Amino acid sequence: MGGFIKFGTARKCPIHNAVALEAAAMLEASGYFAKQSVLDNLNYAAVEESIRWDYVRRMIDEDWEQEISPITQAGIREAKRGGELTGRHIAGGNGRKTYGYASIVEKNRKLVIARIEKKMAVSKGLANGAGKYAKKAYSKDVHGVLDSMPDIERAFVEDSQSPDEQQKQIGSK
């Protein structure tokens, strides 16, 4: 039986709990942690490939109410030097591999701003995609099934403008 473990299983796992506890302690002490440093502190090098870091991140978020962001190796080096983390230190995409995590706190102001901007861009993309999908579905509805939709949903479908176009229209009034 192979495959991935579920979050509930990781939650009961003493290894994942120890990793989350050590990572949270490192976050509290310095505001960041490198994944390898956590494993080295616990002497868990043998189980490195078995750790589900997305679950560790979720455990920290739930148990310590601490939002953390994945950061690159360059971000860890910058944090160790006492420098300020920025959006370019956020891991993910364009080959930027997660090397560790940093707290989303006021001390890391530029990282906080970058994280917010990224979340806004994702939500804007989701809204645009939903609008296009709804408009396409409405245009192909030859039997009038969608005519029974509540008015607010129909208004969303009929409004095919992107948020940028809507903002321009509001600004021109």
Secondary structure in CASP SS format (residue, H / E / C, confidence):
PFRMAT SS
TARGET T0000
AUTHOR 0000-0000-0000
METHOD secondary structure of the structure
MODEL  1
M C 1.00
G C 1.00
G C 1.00
F C 1.00
I C 1.00
K C 1.00
F H 1.00
G H 1.00
T H 1.00
A H 1.00
R H 1.00
K H 1.00
C C 1.00
P H 1.00
I H 1.00
H H 1.00
N H 1.00
A H 1.00
V H 1.00
A H 1.00
L H 1.00
E H 1.00
A H 1.00
A H 1.00
A H 1.00
M H 1.00
L H 1.00
E H 1.00
A H 1.00
S H 1.00
G C 1.00
Y E 1.00
F E 1.00
A E 1.00
K H 1.00
Q H 1.00
S H 1.00
V H 1.00
L H 1.00
D H 1.00
N H 1.00
L H 1.00
N C 1.00
Y C 1.00
A H 1.00
A H 1.00
V H 1.00
E H 1.00
E H 1.00
S H 1.00
I C 1.00
R C 1.00
W H 1.00
D H 1.00
Y H 1.00
V H 1.00
R H 1.00
R H 1.00
M H 1.00
I H 1.00
D H 1.00
E H 1.00
D H 1.00
W C 1.00
E C 1.00
Q C 1.00
E C 1.00
I E 1.00
S E 1.00
P E 1.00
I E 1.00
T C 1.00
Q H 1.00
A H 1.00
G H 1.00
I H 1.00
R H 1.00
E H 1.00
A H 1.00
K H 1.00
R C 1.00
G C 1.00
G C 1.00
E C 1.00
L C 1.00
T C 1.00
G H 1.00
R H 1.00
H H 1.00
I E 1.00
A C 1.00
G C 1.00
G C 1.00
N C 1.00
G C 1.00
R C 1.00
K C 1.00
T C 1.00
Y C 1.00
G E 1.00
Y E 1.00
A E 1.00
S E 1.00
I C 1.00
V C 1.00
E H 1.00
K H 1.00
N H 1.00
R H 1.00
K H 1.00
L H 1.00
V H 1.00
I H 1.00
A H 1.00
R H 1.00
I H 1.00
E H 1.00
K H 1.00
K H 1.00
M H 1.00
A H 1.00
V H 1.00
S H 1.00
K H 1.00
G H 1.00
L H 1.00
A H 1.00
N H 1.00
G H 1.00
A H 1.00
G H 1.00
K H 1.00
Y H 1.00
A H 1.00
K H 1.00
K H 1.00
A H 1.00
Y H 1.00
S H 1.00
K C 1.00
D C 1.00
V C 1.00
H C 1.00
G C 1.00
V H 1.00
L H 1.00
D H 1.00
S H 1.00
M C 1.00
P C 1.00
D H 1.00
I H 1.00
E H 1.00
R H 1.00
A H 1.00
F H 1.00
V H 1.00
E H 1.00
D C 1.00
S C 1.00
Q C 1.00
S C 1.00
P H 1.00
D H 1.00
E H 1.00
Q H 1.00
Q H 1.00
K H 1.00
Q H 1.00
I H 1.00
G H 1.00
S H 1.00
K C 1.00
END
